[in-house]
Amino acid sequence: MFVSEGIRAQVAKLLSDGLRPSEIARELELAGPTVDYHVSRLRCAERRIRPVEQKLDTNDIQARRYVSTRSQVFELLKTGLSRAEIARRLGIGKGTVSYHARRLGEPVDARCARRYDWSVIQRYYDAGHSLSECIERFGFARHSWHDAVKRDAIVPRPKSMPIEALLAGARNRSHLKKRLLAAGLKAGTCEECGIGEWRGRPLSLALHHVNGKRHDNRLENIELLCPNCHSQTDTYAGRNPRRGANKDTSPADSVLSPSAKKAA
């Protein structure tokens, strides 16, 4: 990249001296298409600056300062200076230099991607903190995180929640049922009668909570039942919600399945 900027600076100087592209190619011992490329980039950058300068109000000091900064950044980039050095010379932030460089069509400085210690961020993230908490702690932008992931500088957690965490609290029933089937923890058949199809098509199974507490997603408290068997359960559709309140039952009895109760 720095070699390219150095060549572009030389091309810019020779252009300002009045040389044609073909003469510049001979002077610098470069291929004609290479010179044409740099000339095109230089003229493109100038066209970006010129319309802004033409539209400025003479009394708009802030806008003038903005264009002046971009012009200075453009000139210093042509000399091959690093963006950090340009920032020091102009007394502005490196992010400001990078912003103007991007607007001028310059490629992103790969070193900017390494200004955060992603190994430290990874450790903080692995300790259980969310992406939002990492952003708040270290001050990077969300797109910087995604760029770091693409470079393998950051290894994000799997998007799907571990099945243990999924069973630990209140979850969407449809999602929980799909995850249980995908993990092989439940079969695609009714746990009461064993039916899995009806008229040659898969039967829709209901997620049934044995003790009637719909947020109690312990594996032993969950059954997949066909509509008929589900409708016959003691807690179907909120039936007898206080049924166990007047009975002296042990914790183990509270989660017995219908089939287990019959066997008992």
Residue pairs with C-beta under 8 A, 6 or more apart in sequence:
1 107
1 109
1 110
2 80
5 77
5 78
5 80
6 80
7 28
7 30
7 34
7 38
8 38
8 41
8 42
8 78
9 78
9 79
9 80
10 28
11 24
11 28
11 35
11 38
11 39
11 42
12 38
12 42
12 78
14 23
14 24
14 27
14 28
15 24
15 39
15 42
19 27
21 32
21 35
21 36
21 39
22 32
22 35
24 30
24 35
24 39
25 31
25 32
25 34
25 35
28 35
41 105
42 78
44 105
45 74
45 104
45 105
48 103
48 104
48 105
49 67
49 70
49 71
49 74
49 104
52 63
52 67
52 70
53 67
56 63
56 64
56 67
57 63
69 90
69 92
69 96
69 100
70 100
70 103
70 104
72 90
73 86
73 90
73 97
73 100
73 101
73 104
74 100
74 104
76 85
76 86
76 89
76 90
77 83
77 86
77 101
77 104
77 106
81 89
82 109
83 94
83 97
83 98
83 101
83 109
83 112
84 94
86 97
87 93
87 94
87 96
87 97
90 97
94 112
98 108
98 109
98 112
101 109
102 108
113 144
113 147
113 148
113 151
113 153
116 138
116 140
116 144
116 148
118 148
118 153
118 154
120 138
121 134
121 138
121 140
121 148
121 154
122 153
122 154
122 155
124 134
124 137
124 138
125 131
125 134
125 154
125 156
125 157
129 137
131 142
131 145
131 156
134 140
134 145
135 141
135 142
135 145
145 154
148 154
149 155
149 156
160 179
163 179
163 180
163 183
163 185
166 176
166 179
166 217
167 176
167 217
167 218
167 219
168 217
169 215
169 217
170 214
170 215
170 217
171 217
173 207
173 214
176 207
176 217
176 222
177 186
177 205
177 207
177 224
180 186
180 222
180 224
181 187
181 188
185 219
186 222
186 224
187 196
187 224
188 196
188 202
188 205
188 224
189 195
189 196
189 205
189 224
190 196
190 203
190 205
190 224
190 225
190 226
190 229
191 223
191 224
191 225
191 257
191 259
192 223
192 225
192 226
192 229
192 257
192 258
192 259
193 226
193 228
193 229
195 203
195 226
196 202
196 203
197 203
203 226
203 227
204 227
205 224
205 225
205 226
206 224
206 225
206 226
206 227
206 230
207 222
207 223
207 224
208 222
208 223
208 224
208 225
208 230
208 233
208 235
208 236
209 216
209 217
209 221
209 222
209 235
210 220
210 221
210 222
210 223
210 235
210 254
210 255
210 256
210 257
211 221
211 235
211 244
211 254
211 255
212 234
212 235
212 241
212 243
212 244
213 221
218 255
220 255
221 255
223 257
225 233
229 258
230 236
232 258
233 239
233 258
234 240
234 243
234 258
235 241
235 243
244 254
256 264
